[in-house]
Amino acid sequence: MKLSLVGSVAIMTLVLAACSSNRQARELAYVERPVEALYNAAADEMDDSDYISAIELFNEVERQHPYSEWARRSTLMAAYASYRSRRYDDAIGTAQRYLSLNPAGEGAPYAYHLIALSYFQQIVDVGRDQRTTELARDALNDVVRRFPNTDYARDAQLKLDMVSDQLAGKEMEIGRWYLRRNQHLAAVNRFKKVVDDYDTTTHTPEALHRLVEAYLSLGLRGEAVAAASVLQYNYPESDWYRASYSLVEGGGDGGQQQASSDGWLGRITPW
């Protein structure tokens, strides 16, 4: 009796499914091994940069020997392997799982640091949403707060400076966008946030100058002069100060003239 084409396809599908199921069953089969052998095998895979295999073996240590010191160590190593393989969400989840079970464990500082690093590595350019940057900032601050005077805290502090610059850059981008569209009050709020919250970043001089621009556009000359005076006091040699001086004086020379004590700033400030 001849099989129809549909029948043949159905049988072949069943055969392939059965083979796949058997293969998966063999792969997932529980093969008990000494914990040291499992852990060392995972470590060897790490040394060979085969992070996926390492993660599987570290997870197997947890599965076969739960609640052991080897399992706790393997959880951290699996998180690190995920980080090295750029599976940052997995790294964060695994490190958080370690902390939920071992909040005061010996590896807790490293787990917190690894979470912060995983967020930090996912920071995108200022043209995109900065939610991950904010999460990186919070996680890095957590490391500094929990583990001061450690190498983890020192590294976190360095990265916090970069994160602040990134967040300030985002505020500047939005503020410039408002300024170009003559939405001056909205622009002022963005530039003030940079000056108030990110005053140590490289964006502060421009933010002060943009405040001068926005305030003058709103007819608020006093506020413009105040912003420019702060710019003069903190960044007297900057191009942004010269540009602000030119705007307030109305000379229109692009800031080439030298602001002196006889100018507008000299009349309102003691320095």
LUMKOL-965491 format. One line per field, with one value per residue (C-alpha): residue in one letter; chain; residue number from 1; x, y, z. Coordinates in Angstrom, 3 decimals. Example, Ala and Ser with C-alpha at 12.3 -4.5 7.8 and 13.67 -1.06 7.14 Angstrom:
BEGIN
res	(A; S);
chain	(A; A);
n	(1; 2);
c1	(12.300; 13.670);
c2	(-4.500; -1.060);
c3	(7.800; 7.140);
END
This chain:
BEGIN
res	(M; K; L; S; L; V; G; S; V; A; I; M; T; L; V; L; A; A; C; S; S; N; R; Q; A; R; E; L; A; Y; V; E; R; P; V; E; A; L; Y; N; A; A; A; D; E; M; D; D; S; D; Y; I; S; A; I; E; L; F; N; E; V; E; R; Q; H; P; Y; S; E; W; A; R; R; S; T; L; M; A; A; Y; A; S; Y; R; S; R; R; Y; D; D; A; I; G; T; A; Q; R; Y; L; S; L; N; P; A; G; E; G; A; P; Y; A; Y; H; L; I; A; L; S; Y; F; Q; Q; I; V; D; V; G; R; D; Q; R; T; T; E; L; A; R; D; A; L; N; D; V; V; R; R; F; P; N; T; D; Y; A; R; D; A; Q; L; K; L; D; M; V; S; D; Q; L; A; G; K; E; M; E; I; G; R; W; Y; L; R; R; N; Q; H; L; A; A; V; N; R; F; K; K; V; V; D; D; Y; D; T; T; T; H; T; P; E; A; L; H; R; L; V; E; A; Y; L; S; L; G; L; R; G; E; A; V; A; A; A; S; V; L; Q; Y; N; Y; P; E; S; D; W; Y; R; A; S; Y; S; L; V; E; G; G; G; D; G; G; Q; Q; Q; A; S; S; D; G; W; L; G; R; I; T; P; W);
chain	(A; A; A; A; A; A; A; A; A; A; A; A; A; A; A; A; A; A; A; A; A; A; A; A; A; A; A; A; A; A; A; A; A; A; A; A; A; A; A; A; A; A; A; A; A; A; A; A; A; A; A; A; A; A; A; A; A; A; A; A; A; A; A; A; A; A; A; A; A; A; A; A; A; A; A; A; A; A; A; A; A; A; A; A; A; A; A; A; A; A; A; A; A; A; A; A; A; A; A; A; A; A; A; A; A; A; A; A; A; A; A; A; A; A; A; A; A; A; A; A; A; A; A; A; A; A; A; A; A; A; A; A; A; A; A; A; A; A; A; A; A; A; A; A; A; A; A; A; A; A; A; A; A; A; A; A; A; A; A; A; A; A; A; A; A; A; A; A; A; A; A; A; A; A; A; A; A; A; A; A; A; A; A; A; A; A; A; A; A; A; A; A; A; A; A; A; A; A; A; A; A; A; A; A; A; A; A; A; A; A; A; A; A; A; A; A; A; A; A; A; A; A; A; A; A; A; A; A; A; A; A; A; A; A; A; A; A; A; A; A; A; A; A; A; A; A; A; A; A; A; A; A; A; A; A; A; A; A; A; A; A; A; A; A; A; A; A; A; A; A; A);
n	(1; 2; 3; 4; 5; 6; 7; 8; 9; 10; 11; 12; 13; 14; 15; 16; 17; 18; 19; 20; 21; 22; 23; 24; 25; 26; 27; 28; 29; 30; 31; 32; 33; 34; 35; 36; 37; 38; 39; 40; 41; 42; 43; 44; 45; 46; 47; 48; 49; 50; 51; 52; 53; 54; 55; 56; 57; 58; 59; 60; 61; 62; 63; 64; 65; 66; 67; 68; 69; 70; 71; 72; 73; 74; 75; 76; 77; 78; 79; 80; 81; 82; 83; 84; 85; 86; 87; 88; 89; 90; 91; 92; 93; 94; 95; 96; 97; 98; 99; 100; 101; 102; 103; 104; 105; 106; 107; 108; 109; 110; 111; 112; 113; 114; 115; 116; 117; 118; 119; 120; 121; 122; 123; 124; 125; 126; 127; 128; 129; 130; 131; 132; 133; 134; 135; 136; 137; 138; 139; 140; 141; 142; 143; 144; 145; 146; 147; 148; 149; 150; 151; 152; 153; 154; 155; 156; 157; 158; 159; 160; 161; 162; 163; 164; 165; 166; 167; 168; 169; 170; 171; 172; 173; 174; 175; 176; 177; 178; 179; 180; 181; 182; 183; 184; 185; 186; 187; 188; 189; 190; 191; 192; 193; 194; 195; 196; 197; 198; 199; 200; 201; 202; 203; 204; 205; 206; 207; 208; 209; 210; 211; 212; 213; 214; 215; 216; 217; 218; 219; 220; 221; 222; 223; 224; 225; 226; 227; 228; 229; 230; 231; 232; 233; 234; 235; 236; 237; 238; 239; 240; 241; 242; 243; 244; 245; 246; 247; 248; 249; 250; 251; 252; 253; 254; 255; 256; 257; 258; 259; 260; 261; 262; 263; 264; 265; 266; 267; 268; 269; 270; 271);
c1	(0.000; 1.413; 1.561; 0.242; 2.594; 0.862; 1.227; 4.915; 5.550; 3.673; 5.716; 8.984; 7.959; 7.227; 10.564; 12.509; 10.627; 11.389; 15.086; 15.202; 13.454; 15.846; 18.875; 17.585; 16.916; 20.511; 21.832; 19.772; 20.382; 21.530; 25.066; 26.313; 29.931; 32.178; 31.706; 35.410; 35.476; 32.423; 33.763; 37.223; 35.708; 33.725; 36.836; 38.711; 35.985; 36.325; 40.070; 39.372; 36.874; 34.045; 31.693; 28.490; 29.861; 31.241; 27.829; 26.199; 28.758; 28.583; 24.800; 25.249; 27.309; 24.365; 21.917; 23.848; 25.232; 22.800; 23.437; 27.129; 30.012; 30.769; 27.264; 27.593; 30.916; 29.522; 26.647; 29.094; 31.246; 28.195; 27.331; 30.882; 30.817; 27.551; 29.182; 32.202; 29.930; 28.026; 24.851; 24.448; 20.845; 21.746; 24.736; 22.530; 19.890; 22.420; 24.242; 20.935; 20.061; 23.337; 22.571; 19.060; 20.515; 23.723; 23.090; 26.080; 28.169; 31.859; 31.109; 28.441; 30.719; 31.721; 28.095; 27.038; 29.994; 29.178; 25.591; 26.849; 29.339; 26.637; 24.419; 27.401; 28.309; 24.813; 24.918; 23.955; 24.603; 22.816; 20.469; 18.615; 16.729; 19.004; 17.090; 19.987; 22.381; 20.215; 20.226; 24.020; 24.248; 22.061; 24.003; 27.381; 26.215; 25.096; 28.614; 30.171; 27.693; 27.933; 31.650; 33.550; 37.342; 37.478; 38.767; 35.176; 34.138; 37.083; 36.288; 32.609; 33.432; 35.452; 32.588; 30.108; 31.940; 31.417; 27.785; 27.155; 28.703; 26.444; 23.284; 24.294; 24.844; 21.308; 19.896; 21.922; 20.629; 17.019; 17.655; 19.162; 16.169; 13.801; 15.980; 15.914; 12.121; 11.893; 10.535; 12.733; 11.220; 11.539; 15.123; 15.913; 14.730; 17.076; 20.107; 19.480; 19.398; 22.879; 24.172; 22.504; 22.933; 25.934; 28.069; 31.356; 30.858; 32.275; 28.830; 28.496; 30.103; 27.854; 24.801; 25.500; 25.899; 22.659; 20.941; 22.198; 20.741; 17.397; 17.014; 17.808; 15.230; 12.683; 13.639; 15.086; 18.299; 18.992; 18.901; 21.081; 23.681; 23.628; 24.244; 27.031; 28.668; 28.812; 30.327; 32.961; 33.869; 34.279; 35.365; 36.880; 39.038; 36.343; 34.881; 31.428; 32.156; 33.371; 30.230; 28.027; 29.868; 29.277; 25.562; 24.995; 27.079; 25.476; 28.787; 28.219; 31.947; 31.741; 33.439; 36.741; 36.802; 38.243; 35.795; 37.313; 36.463; 35.021; 32.428; 29.050; 30.461; 32.861; 29.944; 27.899; 30.466; 33.302; 35.764);
c2	(0.000; 3.351; 6.201; 9.568; 12.548; 14.023; 10.733; 10.502; 14.028; 13.317; 10.177; 11.985; 14.779; 12.291; 10.535; 13.802; 14.926; 11.636; 11.909; 15.473; 14.496; 11.575; 13.774; 16.430; 13.785; 12.556; 16.110; 16.804; 13.457; 13.719; 12.377; 12.661; 13.759; 14.776; 18.441; 19.228; 17.605; 19.560; 22.856; 22.319; 21.389; 24.620; 26.583; 24.972; 26.108; 29.624; 29.538; 28.531; 31.416; 28.957; 30.879; 29.140; 25.711; 27.160; 28.541; 25.161; 23.379; 25.935; 25.593; 21.833; 22.274; 24.136; 21.515; 18.528; 20.097; 22.772; 24.750; 23.877; 26.333; 25.052; 25.994; 29.521; 29.959; 28.543; 31.032; 33.926; 32.314; 31.748; 35.437; 36.390; 34.039; 35.656; 39.066; 38.004; 36.613; 39.936; 38.352; 41.255; 40.645; 37.064; 38.302; 40.715; 38.067; 35.477; 37.943; 39.038; 35.391; 34.962; 38.009; 36.817; 33.608; 35.069; 38.732; 38.833; 36.262; 36.665; 37.228; 39.909; 42.884; 41.309; 40.479; 44.101; 45.277; 42.840; 44.089; 47.658; 46.709; 44.889; 47.969; 50.193; 48.125; 48.599; 52.406; 53.754; 57.090; 60.201; 60.167; 57.214; 56.511; 56.667; 54.376; 51.902; 54.742; 55.642; 52.013; 51.975; 55.143; 53.650; 50.366; 52.126; 54.366; 51.230; 49.805; 53.029; 53.218; 49.579; 49.006; 52.277; 52.232; 49.176; 48.701; 48.094; 51.508; 53.254; 51.708; 52.543; 56.164; 56.528; 55.117; 57.380; 60.390; 59.001; 58.188; 61.734; 63.143; 60.881; 61.951; 65.600; 65.142; 63.836; 66.854; 69.141; 67.415; 67.857; 71.442; 72.370; 70.784; 73.010; 76.051; 75.520; 75.422; 78.578; 76.636; 78.646; 77.762; 74.035; 74.624; 76.539; 73.611; 71.217; 73.496; 74.286; 70.567; 70.222; 73.155; 71.972; 68.181; 67.676; 70.716; 68.780; 67.517; 68.881; 70.148; 72.808; 75.743; 75.249; 74.811; 78.202; 79.834; 78.265; 79.673; 83.105; 82.574; 81.341; 84.050; 86.806; 85.351; 85.520; 89.109; 88.107; 90.090; 89.892; 86.089; 86.071; 88.267; 86.079; 82.923; 84.639; 85.822; 82.233; 81.283; 84.035; 83.079; 79.360; 79.312; 82.722; 81.389; 79.375; 80.124; 79.796; 82.716; 84.881; 84.021; 84.901; 88.182; 89.061; 88.282; 90.331; 93.290; 93.059; 93.645; 90.830; 90.217; 86.533; 87.139; 88.369; 91.442; 90.948; 91.143; 93.391; 94.851; 97.857; 95.662; 94.436; 91.725; 94.093; 96.310; 93.591; 91.189; 91.739; 89.438);
c3	(0.000; -1.022; 1.429; 0.381; 0.320; 3.379; 5.248; 4.426; 5.648; 8.878; 9.567; 8.854; 11.203; 13.986; 13.454; 13.558; 16.658; 18.385; 17.520; 18.790; 22.004; 22.595; 21.934; 24.341; 26.965; 26.646; 26.959; 30.052; 31.646; 35.228; 35.421; 38.969; 39.184; 42.081; 42.823; 42.444; 39.006; 37.862; 39.141; 37.680; 34.330; 34.374; 35.295; 32.391; 30.006; 31.430; 30.812; 27.211; 26.862; 26.218; 28.455; 27.412; 28.333; 31.549; 32.504; 31.890; 34.062; 36.866; 36.803; 37.019; 40.177; 41.689; 40.494; 41.818; 44.989; 46.162; 49.350; 49.272; 49.222; 45.726; 44.631; 46.009; 44.276; 41.052; 41.065; 41.098; 38.435; 36.229; 36.630; 35.646; 32.632; 31.524; 31.855; 29.811; 27.096; 27.057; 28.338; 30.712; 31.711; 32.625; 34.609; 36.550; 37.220; 38.382; 40.637; 42.142; 42.753; 44.614; 46.768; 47.543; 48.982; 50.413; 51.268; 53.627; 51.800; 51.113; 47.451; 48.028; 47.232; 43.942; 43.101; 43.614; 41.559; 38.761; 38.616; 38.303; 35.591; 33.632; 33.603; 32.800; 29.740; 28.336; 28.311; 24.893; 23.190; 24.423; 21.452; 22.966; 26.182; 29.231; 31.579; 31.639; 32.452; 35.437; 36.576; 36.232; 38.328; 41.072; 41.097; 41.183; 44.027; 45.850; 45.599; 46.899; 49.773; 50.823; 50.379; 50.898; 50.938; 48.683; 45.157; 44.099; 45.429; 43.799; 40.433; 40.860; 41.651; 38.465; 36.438; 38.210; 36.787; 33.280; 34.013; 35.261; 32.095; 30.036; 31.859; 31.636; 27.912; 27.559; 29.390; 27.118; 23.999; 25.101; 26.207; 22.833; 21.122; 23.122; 22.478; 18.712; 18.866; 20.983; 23.966; 26.285; 29.672; 28.953; 27.823; 31.019; 33.148; 31.328; 31.504; 35.183; 35.920; 34.428; 36.484; 39.699; 39.478; 37.180; 37.949; 37.844; 34.298; 31.068; 30.059; 32.768; 30.878; 27.878; 30.122; 31.725; 28.328; 27.081; 30.166; 29.167; 25.681; 26.989; 29.637; 27.141; 24.750; 27.570; 28.362; 31.748; 31.593; 35.322; 35.277; 32.151; 33.833; 36.943; 34.886; 32.965; 36.190; 37.417; 34.074; 34.401; 37.967; 37.253; 33.593; 32.796; 29.955; 28.221; 24.815; 26.390; 28.714; 25.834; 23.866; 26.843; 27.364; 23.728; 24.028; 27.157; 26.014; 22.571; 20.865; 18.392; 18.002; 18.818; 22.142; 20.714; 22.925; 26.387; 29.284; 31.938; 35.306; 33.456; 31.732; 32.927; 35.162; 36.828; 37.790; 39.507; 40.959; 43.425; 41.621);
END
